[in-house]
Amino acid sequence: MNDLSFDREQAAQMLSDFIRSTISSAGFSKAVLGVSGGVDSALSTFLSTRALGPNKVLVLRLPYKTSSEESLAYAQKCIEATGVAFKTFSITEAVEGVLSDLDEADRVRKGNVMARIRMTYLYDQAKAWGGLVVGTGNKTETLLGYSTLHGDGAFDLNPLGDLYKTQVWALAEHVGVPQEIIERPPSAGLWVGQTDEEELGFTYKKVDQVLYLLVEKGKTVEECAQEGFSEEFIREVIARVKRYRFKRTLPPVGSIGQQPLSILDQHPAFRD
């Protein structure tokens, strides 16, 4: 089985350089991101701090009334370990205001509201502080569509987008994220007791192996099956990746035959 191994120090340097150059090229010098107490947001915080320095990074803790004290405590551990600036805003009143107008919203819809309210706070504080919003989603989540559009799936740049979840754990350990954060069961914290792997129906370690073979190695279903995975599981993963393709691409724009904005940088006036 492939262990998704990679040069951790090289990756840390590449991603830190990416953060610094992307923010600088946009005319900014600061980063804003949310910390949940999980490993992904912690890794993004550590990389942003490495890239910009702690005085250029602002993180937000954004609890809802059902958020656990444990999550807040782990988020605080990340803050203390990096020395970044932070603010805490309760999203309860804002979320309840939206939910009061939604009849019988199930917990997924409620979770989406929470994620989008959190991103509203992040973009507001980015504007107030003069920074860009740094994402915290990994490649596994992106491929599986395990994010909320305009919620945790929104950002100005994302240093973790090419890291599978198991690689996030490895890089987090390398850069010094507290071990207790790394070892926490992955959870979006959208309702009490929610965990990513229970909701998905499989472990990250297992699905990462299949995704790596399919995406990085270009293997077929039959070739993946030779590695010990059931064809049923492989096809389930492929179907999910296909089903959530729309989350990974910009919304389609209609055309009347004029110049698409995607090639704007090719025009003389807009070239760097």
Phi and psi in degrees as GROMACS dihedral restraints (atoms count N, CA, C in turn):
[ dihedral_restraints ]
;  ai    aj    ak    al  type     phi  dphi    fc
    3     4     5     6     1   -76.8    20    10
    4     5     6     7     1   134.4    20    10
    6     7     8     9     1   -94.2    20    10
    7     8     9    10     1     9.4    20    10
    9    10    11    12     1    53.5    20    10
   10    11    12    13     1    37.6    20    10
   12    13    14    15     1   -70.5    20    10
   13    14    15    16     1   151.8    20    10
   15    16    17    18     1  -160.1    20    10
   16    17    18    19     1   164.4    20    10
   18    19    20    21     1   -76.6    20    10
   19    20    21    22     1   105.5    20    10
   21    22    23    24     1   -66.8    20    10
   22    23    24    25     1   -43.3    20    10
   24    25    26    27     1   -67.4    20    10
   25    26    27    28     1   -40.1    20    10
   27    28    29    30     1   -62.7    20    10
   28    29    30    31     1   -42.0    20    10
   30    31    32    33     1   -63.6    20    10
   31    32    33    34     1   -43.7    20    10
   33    34    35    36     1   -60.7    20    10
   34    35    36    37     1   -41.0    20    10
   36    37    38    39     1   -69.1    20    10
   37    38    39    40     1   -43.1    20    10
   39    40    41    42     1   -61.4    20    10
   40    41    42    43     1   -43.5    20    10
   42    43    44    45     1   -73.6    20    10
   43    44    45    46     1   -34.0    20    10
   45    46    47    48     1   -65.6    20    10
   46    47    48    49     1   -43.3    20    10
   48    49    50    51     1   -61.5    20    10
   49    50    51    52     1   -38.7    20    10
   51    52    53    54     1   -61.3    20    10
   52    53    54    55     1   -45.7    20    10
   54    55    56    57     1   -61.2    20    10
   55    56    57    58     1   -49.5    20    10
   57    58    59    60     1   -61.9    20    10
   58    59    60    61     1   -48.2    20    10
   60    61    62    63     1   -70.5    20    10
   61    62    63    64     1   -37.4    20    10
   63    64    65    66     1   -66.7    20    10
   64    65    66    67     1   -44.7    20    10
   66    67    68    69     1   -67.3    20    10
   67    68    69    70     1   -42.3    20    10
   69    70    71    72     1   -64.9    20    10
   70    71    72    73     1   -41.9    20    10
   72    73    74    75     1   -67.1    20    10
   73    74    75    76     1   -21.8    20    10
   75    76    77    78     1   -86.9    20    10
   76    77    78    79     1    -1.5    20    10
   78    79    80    81     1    88.6    20    10
   79    80    81    82     1    19.1    20    10
   81    82    83    84     1  -118.7    20    10
   82    83    84    85     1   173.1    20    10
   84    85    86    87     1  -139.5    20    10
   85    86    87    88     1     1.8    20    10
   87    88    89    90     1  -125.3    20    10
   88    89    90    91     1   158.3    20    10
   90    91    92    93     1  -126.1    20    10
   91    92    93    94     1   144.7    20    10
   93    94    95    96     1  -129.4    20    10
   94    95    96    97     1   133.1    20    10
   96    97    98    99     1  -153.1    20    10
   97    98    99   100     1   159.2    20    10
   99   100   101   102     1   -92.7    20    10
  100   101   102   103     1   142.4    20    10
  102   103   104   105     1  -117.7    20    10
  103   104   105   106     1   128.0    20    10
  105   106   107   108     1  -106.4    20    10
  106   107   108   109     1   -11.6    20    10
  108   109   110   111     1    97.9    20    10
  109   110   111   112     1    -0.6    20    10
  111   112   113   114     1   -97.6    20    10
  112   113   114   115     1   172.2    20    10
  114   115   116   117     1   -72.4    20    10
  115   116   117   118     1   -33.8    20    10
  117   118   119   120     1   -65.8    20    10
  118   119   120   121     1   -51.1    20    10
  120   121   122   123     1   -66.2    20    10
  121   122   123   124     1   -31.8    20    10
  123   124   125   126     1   -65.4    20    10
  124   125   126   127     1   -44.2    20    10
  126   127   128   129     1   -63.7    20    10
  127   128   129   130     1   -43.0    20    10
  129   130   131   132     1   -60.7    20    10
  130   131   132   133     1   -37.7    20    10
  132   133   134   135     1   -66.0    20    10
  133   134   135   136     1   -45.5    20    10
  135   136   137   138     1   -63.1    20    10
  136   137   138   139     1   -42.0    20    10
  138   139   140   141     1   -68.3    20    10
  139   140   141   142     1   -38.9    20    10
  141   142   143   144     1   -65.5    20    10
  142   143   144   145     1   -39.2    20    10
  144   145   146   147     1   -65.6    20    10
  145   146   147   148     1   -41.2    20    10
  147   148   149   150     1   -62.8    20    10
  148   149   150   151     1   -37.5    20    10
  150   151   152   153     1   -75.6    20    10
  151   152   153   154     1   -40.6    20    10
  153   154   155   156     1  -115.8    20    10
  154   155   156   157     1   -19.4    20    10
  156   157   158   159     1    93.6    20    10
  157   158   159   160     1   148.5    20    10
  159   160   161   162     1   -62.9    20    10
  160   161   162   163     1   -26.5    20    10
  162   163   164   165     1   -75.4    20    10
  163   164   165   166     1    -6.9    20    10
  165   166   167   168     1  -109.6    20    10
  166   167   168   169     1     8.9    20    10
  168   169   170   171     1  -122.8    20    10
  169   170   171   172     1   127.8    20    10
  171   172   173   174     1  -118.9    20    10
  172   173   174   175     1   126.4    20    10
  174   175   176   177     1  -116.2    20    10
  175   176   177   178     1   149.3    20    10
  177   178   179   180     1  -117.6    20    10
  178   179   180   181     1   134.4    20    10
  180   181   182   183     1   -98.0    20    10
  181   182   183   184     1   127.3    20    10
  183   184   185   186     1  -130.4    20    10
  184   185   186   187     1    70.7    20    10
  186   187   188   189     1   -75.9    20    10
  187   188   189   190     1   148.8    20    10
  189   190   191   192     1  -103.9    20    10
  190   191   192   193     1   166.7    20    10
  192   193   194   195     1   -60.1    20    10
  193   194   195   196     1   -24.6    20    10
  195   196   197   198     1   -95.0    20    10
  196   197   198   199     1     0.3    20    10
  198   199   200   201     1   -64.2    20    10
  199   200   201   202     1   141.7    20    10
  201   202   203   204     1   -79.3    20    10
  202   203   204   205     1   149.0    20    10
  204   205   206   207     1   -62.9    20    10
  205   206   207   208     1   -29.6    20    10
  207   208   209   210     1   -61.7    20    10
  208   209   210   211     1   -42.7    20    10
  210   211   212   213     1   -62.4    20    10
  211   212   213   214     1   -43.1    20    10
  213   214   215   216     1   -62.5    20    10
  214   215   216   217     1   -39.2    20    10
  216   217   218   219     1   -66.7    20    10
  217   218   219   220     1   -41.5    20    10
  219   220   221   222     1   -68.6    20    10
  220   221   222   223     1   -36.7    20    10
  222   223   224   225     1   -61.6    20    10
  223   224   225   226     1   -39.6    20    10
  225   226   227   228     1   -65.4    20    10
  226   227   228   229     1   -35.3    20    10
  228   229   230   231     1   -60.7    20    10
  229   230   231   232     1   -40.5    20    10
  231   232   233   234     1   -64.3    20    10
  232   233   234   235     1   -43.7    20    10
  234   235   236   237     1   -61.4    20    10
  235   236   237   238     1   -46.2    20    10
  237   238   239   240     1   -68.0    20    10
  238   239   240   241     1   -34.1    20    10
  240   241   242   243     1   -71.2    20    10
  241   242   243   244     1   -28.1    20    10
  243   244   245   246     1  -101.2    20    10
  244   245   246   247     1   -23.3    20    10
  246   247   248   249     1    76.2    20    10
  247   248   249   250     1    20.2    20    10
  249   250   251   252     1   -80.1    20    10
  250   251   252   253     1   162.3    20    10
  252   253   254   255     1   -73.1    20    10
  253   254   255   256     1   151.3    20    10
  255   256   257   258     1  -149.7    20    10
  256   257   258   259     1   157.9    20    10
  258   259   260   261     1  -138.2    20    10
  259   260   261   262     1   153.7    20    10
  261   262   263   264     1  -123.8    20    10
  262   263   264   265     1   125.2    20    10
  264   265   266   267     1  -126.3    20    10
  265   266   267   268     1   130.5    20    10
  267   268   269   270     1   -79.2    20    10
  268   269   270   271     1   129.4    20    10
  270   271   272   273     1   -95.1    20    10
  271   272   273   274     1     3.7    20    10
  273   274   275   276     1   -57.7    20    10
  274   275   276   277     1   -50.6    20    10
  276   277   278   279     1   -63.7    20    10
  277   278   279   280     1   -42.0    20    10
  279   280   281   282     1   -64.6    20    10
  280   281   282   283     1   -44.6    20    10
  282   283   284   285     1   -65.3    20    10
  283   284   285   286     1   -44.2    20    10
  285   286   287   288     1   -63.5    20    10
  286   287   288   289     1   -33.3    20    10
  288   289   290   291     1   -62.8    20    10
  289   290   291   292     1   -40.2    20    10
  291   292   293   294     1   -70.8    20    10
  292   293   294   295     1   -47.0    20    10
  294   295   296   297     1   -63.9    20    10
  295   296   297   298     1   -26.2    20    10
  297   298   299   300     1   -63.8    20    10
  298   299   300   301     1   -21.0    20    10
  300   301   302   303     1   -97.8    20    10
  301   302   303   304     1    -1.3    20    10
  303   304   305   306     1  -107.2    20    10
  304   305   306   307     1   116.6    20    10
  306   307   308   309     1   -77.2    20    10
  307   308   309   310     1   123.8    20    10
  309   310   311   312     1    52.0    20    10
  310   311   312   313     1    42.9    20    10
  312   313   314   315     1   -66.4    20    10
  313   314   315   316     1   128.3    20    10
  315   316   317   318     1   -76.4    20    10
  316   317   318   319     1   177.9    20    10
  318   319   320   321     1   -70.2    20    10
  319   320   321   322     1   -25.5    20    10
  321   322   323   324     1   -69.0    20    10
  322   323   324   325     1   -45.1    20    10
  324   325   326   327     1   -62.1    20    10
  325   326   327   328     1   -41.7    20    10
  327   328   329   330     1   -62.4    20    10
  328   329   330   331     1   -41.0    20    10
  330   331   332   333     1   -63.0    20    10
  331   332   333   334     1   -37.9    20    10
  333   334   335   336     1   -64.6    20    10
  334   335   336   337     1   -40.3    20    10
  336   337   338   339     1   -61.4    20    10
  337   338   339   340     1   -44.4    20    10
  339   340   341   342     1   -60.8    20    10
  340   341   342   343     1   -44.8    20    10
  342   343   344   345     1   -62.9    20    10
  343   344   345   346     1   -39.0    20    10
  345   346   347   348     1   -75.9    20    10
  346   347   348   349     1   -32.5    20    10
  348   349   350   351     1   -65.2    20    10
  349   350   351   352     1   -42.0    20    10
  351   352   353   354     1   -59.4    20    10
  352   353   354   355     1   -43.1    20    10
  354   355   356   357     1   -67.8    20    10
  355   356   357   358     1   -29.9    20    10
  357   358   359   360     1   -60.4    20    10
  358   359   360   361     1   -45.2    20    10
  360   361   362   363     1   -61.5    20    10
  361   362   363   364     1   -43.1    20    10
  363   364   365   366     1   -63.1    20    10
  364   365   366   367     1   -44.6    20    10
  366   367   368   369     1   -71.4    20    10
  367   368   369   370     1   -33.0    20    10
  369   370   371   372     1   -63.6    20    10
  370   371   372   373     1   -45.9    20    10
  372   373   374   375     1   -70.1    20    10
  373   374   375   376     1   -30.7    20    10
  375   376   377   378     1   -64.5    20    10
  376   377   378   379     1   -40.3    20    10
  378   379   380   381     1   -66.8    20    10
  379   380   381   382     1   -44.8    20    10
  381   382   383   384     1   -65.7    20    10
  382   383   384   385     1   -35.5    20    10
  384   385   386   387     1   -93.4    20    10
  385   386   387   388     1   -15.6    20    10
  387   388   389   390     1    79.3    20    10
  388   389   390   391     1    45.8    20    10
  390   391   392   393     1  -135.4    20    10
  391   392   393   394     1   180.0    20    10
  393   394   395   396     1  -109.2    20    10
  394   395   396   397     1   150.9    20    10
  396   397   398   399     1   -83.6    20    10
  397   398   399   400     1   123.6    20    10
  399   400   401   402     1   -96.8    20    10
  400   401   402   403     1   130.3    20    10
  402   403   404   405     1   -79.3    20    10
  403   404   405   406     1   166.4    20    10
  405   406   407   408     1  -132.9    20    10
  406   407   408   409     1     9.5    20    10
  408   409   410   411     1   -86.7    20    10
  409   410   411   412     1   142.2    20    10
  411   412   413   414     1   -99.0    20    10
  412   413   414   415     1   174.3    20    10
  414   415   416   417     1   -66.4    20    10
  415   416   417   418     1   -36.1    20    10
  417   418   419   420     1   -61.1    20    10
  418   419   420   421     1   -49.5    20    10
  420   421   422   423     1   -60.8    20    10
  421   422   423   424     1   -40.9    20    10
  423   424   425   426     1   -64.4    20    10
  424   425   426   427     1   -45.6    20    10
  426   427   428   429     1   -63.9    20    10
  427   428   429   430     1   -37.5    20    10
  429   430   431   432     1   -85.8    20    10
  430   431   432   433     1    -2.6    20    10
  432   433   434   435     1    70.2    20    10
  433   434   435   436     1    24.2    20    10
  435   436   437   438     1   -90.9    20    10
  436   437   438   439     1    67.8    20    10
  438   439   440   441     1  -161.9    20    10
  439   440   441   442     1   168.2    20    10
  441   442   443   444     1  -107.9    20    10
  442   443   444   445     1   120.6    20    10
  444   445   446   447     1   -58.4    20    10
  445   446   447   448     1   134.8    20    10
  447   448   449   450     1    65.0    20    10
  448   449   450   451     1    11.9    20    10
  450   451   452   453     1  -116.5    20    10
  451   452   453   454     1  -117.8    20    10
  453   454   455   456     1   -68.2    20    10
  454   455   456   457     1   -13.5    20    10
  456   457   458   459     1   -83.7    20    10
  457   458   459   460     1     4.9    20    10
  459   460   461   462     1  -105.2    20    10
  460   461   462   463     1   140.1    20    10
  462   463   464   465     1  -174.3    20    10
  463   464   465   466     1   165.8    20    10
  465   466   467   468     1   -92.0    20    10
  466   467   468   469     1   -27.7    20    10
  468   469   470   471     1  -157.2    20    10
  469   470   471   472     1   152.0    20    10
  471   472   473   474     1  -137.1    20    10
  472   473   474   475     1   106.4    20    10
  474   475   476   477     1   -73.0    20    10
  475   476   477   478     1   -15.9    20    10
  477   478   479   480     1   -97.9    20    10
  478   479   480   481     1     1.4    20    10
  480   481   482   483     1   -64.9    20    10
  481   482   483   484     1   -15.6    20    10
  483   484   485   486     1  -110.0    20    10
  484   485   486   487     1    12.9    20    10
  486   487   488   489     1  -108.3    20    10
  487   488   489   490     1   124.7    20    10
  489   490   491   492     1   -70.3    20    10
  490   491   492   493     1   159.9    20    10
  492   493   494   495     1   -55.6    20    10
  493   494   495   496     1   -42.7    20    10
  495   496   497   498     1   -65.6    20    10
  496   497   498   499     1   -29.4    20    10
  498   499   500   501     1   -73.7    20    10
  499   500   501   502     1   -32.0    20    10
  501   502   503   504     1   -59.9    20    10
  502   503   504   505     1   -46.9    20    10
  504   505   506   507     1   -58.2    20    10
  505   506   507   508     1   -44.0    20    10
  507   508   509   510     1   -65.7    20    10
  508   509   510   511     1   -44.9    20    10
  510   511   512   513     1   -70.3    20    10
  511   512   513   514     1   -35.4    20    10
  513   514   515   516     1   -60.8    20    10
  514   515   516   517     1   -41.8    20    10
  516   517   518   519     1   -63.2    20    10
  517   518   519   520     1   -40.7    20    10
  519   520   521   522     1   -64.4    20    10
  520   521   522   523     1   -40.4    20    10
  522   523   524   525     1   -87.3    20    10
  523   524   525   526     1    -3.3    20    10
  525   526   527   528     1   100.6    20    10
  526   527   528   529     1    16.6    20    10
  528   529   530   531     1   -60.7    20    10
  529   530   531   532     1   133.9    20    10
  531   532   533   534     1   -51.0    20    10
  532   533   534   535     1   136.0    20    10
  534   535   536   537     1   -59.7    20    10
  535   536   537   538     1   -35.3    20    10
  537   538   539   540     1   -65.8    20    10
  538   539   540   541     1   -27.3    20    10
  540   541   542   543     1   -73.1    20    10
  541   542   543   544     1   -42.8    20    10
  543   544   545   546     1   -61.2    20    10
  544   545   546   547     1   -37.3    20    10
  546   547   548   549     1   -84.9    20    10
  547   548   549   550     1    -6.2    20    10
  549   550   551   552     1   -65.4    20    10
  550   551   552   553     1   140.0    20    10
  552   553   554   555     1   -60.7    20    10
  553   554   555   556     1   128.8    20    10
  555   556   557   558     1   -59.3    20    10
  556   557   558   559     1   132.1    20    10
  558   559   560   561     1  -154.4    20    10
  559   560   561   562     1   137.6    20    10
  561   562   563   564     1   -80.8    20    10
  562   563   564   565     1    -9.8    20    10
  564   565   566   567     1    64.8    20    10
  565   566   567   568     1    30.5    20    10
  567   568   569   570     1   -83.4    20    10
  568   569   570   571     1   -19.4    20    10
  570   571   572   573     1  -155.3    20    10
  571   572   573   574     1   164.7    20    10
  573   574   575   576     1   -61.4    20    10
  574   575   576   577     1   127.0    20    10
  576   577   578   579     1    82.7    20    10
  577   578   579   580     1     0.7    20    10
  579   580   581   582     1   -70.4    20    10
  580   581   582   583     1   133.7    20    10
  582   583   584   585     1  -130.0    20    10
  583   584   585   586     1   148.1    20    10
  585   586   587   588     1   -60.1    20    10
  586   587   588   589     1   -49.5    20    10
  588   589   590   591     1   -68.0    20    10
  589   590   591   592     1   -34.2    20    10
  591   592   593   594     1   -67.4    20    10
  592   593   594   595     1   -40.2    20    10
  594   595   596   597     1   -69.1    20    10
  595   596   597   598     1   -39.9    20    10
  597   598   599   600     1   -71.5    20    10
  598   599   600   601     1   -35.2    20    10
  600   601   602   603     1    95.1    20    10
  601   602   603   604     1     9.6    20    10
  603   604   605   606     1  -160.5    20    10
  604   605   606   607     1   166.0    20    10
  606   607   608   609     1   -85.7    20    10
  607   608   609   610     1   155.1    20    10
  609   610   611   612     1   -63.3    20    10
  610   611   612   613     1   -39.5    20    10
  612   613   614   615     1   -61.0    20    10
  613   614   615   616     1   -39.7    20    10
  615   616   617   618     1   -71.4    20    10
  616   617   618   619     1   -48.1    20    10
  618   619   620   621     1   -70.0    20    10
  619   620   621   622     1   -30.8    20    10
  621   622   623   624     1   -61.9    20    10
  622   623   624   625     1   -38.3    20    10
  624   625   626   627     1   -60.4    20    10
  625   626   627   628     1   -44.8    20    10
  627   628   629   630     1   -69.1    20    10
  628   629   630   631     1   -44.9    20    10
  630   631   632   633     1   -61.4    20    10
  631   632   633   634     1   -39.6    20    10
  633   634   635   636     1   -61.8    20    10
  634   635   636   637     1   -44.1    20    10
  636   637   638   639     1   -64.7    20    10
  637   638   639   640     1   -42.3    20    10
  639   640   641   642     1   -72.4    20    10
  640   641   642   643     1   -44.3    20    10
  642   643   644   645     1   -89.9    20    10
  643   644   645   646     1   -51.5    20    10
  645   646   647   648     1   -81.4    20    10
  646   647   648   649     1   -33.0    20    10
  648   649   650   651     1  -102.8    20    10
  649   650   651   652     1   -11.2    20    10
  651   652   653   654     1    65.6    20    10
  652   653   654   655     1    32.3    20    10
  654   655   656   657     1   -77.2    20    10
  655   656   657   658     1   154.2    20    10
  657   658   659   660     1   -86.1    20    10
  658   659   660   661     1   172.4    20    10
  660   661   662   663     1   -58.3    20    10
  661   662   663   664     1   -44.8    20    10
  663   664   665   666     1   -64.3    20    10
  664   665   666   667     1   -40.1    20    10
  666   667   668   669     1   -68.3    20    10
  667   668   669   670     1   -36.7    20    10
  669   670   671   672     1   -65.9    20    10
  670   671   672   673     1   -37.4    20    10
  672   673   674   675     1   -63.4    20    10
  673   674   675   676     1   -32.1    20    10
  675   676   677   678     1   -67.2    20    10
  676   677   678   679     1   -17.8    20    10
  678   679   680   681     1   -86.3    20    10
  679   680   681   682     1    -0.3    20    10
  681   682   683   684     1   108.6    20    10
  682   683   684   685     1     4.8    20    10
  684   685   686   687     1   -97.6    20    10
  685   686   687   688     1   147.1    20    10
  687   688   689   690     1   -73.4    20    10
  688   689   690   691     1   144.4    20    10
  690   691   692   693     1   -61.6    20    10
  691   692   693   694     1   -32.7    20    10
  693   694   695   696     1   -61.1    20    10
  694   695   696   697     1   -44.7    20    10
  696   697   698   699     1   -68.4    20    10
  697   698   699   700     1   -42.9    20    10
  699   700   701   702     1   -58.7    20    10
  700   701   702   703     1   -46.5    20    10
  702   703   704   705     1   -68.4    20    10
  703   704   705   706     1   -32.1    20    10
  705   706   707   708     1   -62.8    20    10
  706   707   708   709     1   -43.1    20    10
  708   709   710   711     1   -65.0    20    10
  709   710   711   712     1   -46.2    20    10
  711   712   713   714     1   -60.0    20    10
  712   713   714   715     1   -43.7    20    10
  714   715   716   717     1   -61.9    20    10
  715   716   717   718     1   -39.5    20    10
  717   718   719   720     1   -68.7    20    10
  718   719   720   721     1   -41.9    20    10
  720   721   722   723     1   -60.0    20    10
  721   722   723   724     1   -43.1    20    10
  723   724   725   726     1   -66.8    20    10
  724   725   726   727     1   -41.0    20    10
  726   727   728   729     1   -62.1    20    10
  727   728   729   730     1   -33.5    20    10
  729   730   731   732     1  -105.0    20    10
  730   731   732   733     1    24.0    20    10
  732   733   734   735     1   -57.1    20    10
  733   734   735   736     1   -36.2    20    10
  735   736   737   738     1   -61.7    20    10
  736   737   738   739     1   -24.4    20    10
  738   739   740   741     1   -76.7    20    10
  739   740   741   742     1   -17.6    20    10
  741   742   743   744     1   -97.5    20    10
  742   743   744   745     1    -3.0    20    10
  744   745   746   747     1  -125.1    20    10
  745   746   747   748     1   155.0    20    10
  747   748   749   750     1   -64.9    20    10
  748   749   750   751     1   145.8    20    10
  750   751   752   753     1   -57.1    20    10
  751   752   753   754     1   138.3    20    10
  753   754   755   756     1   -64.2    20    10
  754   755   756   757     1   142.8    20    10
  756   757   758   759     1  -115.3    20    10
  757   758   759   760     1   130.6    20    10
  759   760   761   762     1   -65.9    20    10
  760   761   762   763     1   158.3    20    10
  762   763   764   765     1  -135.9    20    10
  763   764   765   766     1   143.0    20    10
  765   766   767   768     1  -113.5    20    10
  766   767   768   769     1    19.3    20    10
  768   769   770   771     1    99.6    20    10
  769   770   771   772     1     3.7    20    10
  771   772   773   774     1   -88.3    20    10
  772   773   774   775     1  -179.7    20    10
  774   775   776   777     1   -68.1    20    10
  775   776   777   778     1   125.8    20    10
  777   778   779   780     1   -71.9    20    10
  778   779   780   781     1   143.1    20    10
  780   781   782   783     1   -67.0    20    10
  781   782   783   784     1   -17.1    20    10
  783   784   785   786     1   -65.6    20    10
  784   785   786   787     1   -19.4    20    10
  786   787   788   789     1  -110.9    20    10
  787   788   789   790     1    16.8    20    10
  789   790   791   792     1   -56.8    20    10
  790   791   792   793     1   -39.0    20    10
  792   793   794   795     1   -67.9    20    10
  793   794   795   796     1    -9.2    20    10
  795   796   797   798     1   -84.1    20    10
  796   797   798   799     1   -14.0    20    10
  798   799   800   801     1   -79.8    20    10
  799   800   801   802     1   143.0    20    10
  801   802   803   804     1   -51.4    20    10
  802   803   804   805     1   -42.3    20    10
  804   805   806   807     1   -67.6    20    10
  805   806   807   808     1   -21.2    20    10
  807   808   809   810     1  -113.0    20    10
  808   809   810   811     1     4.9    20    10
  810   811   812   813     1   -73.3    20    10
  811   812   813   814     1   145.2    20    10
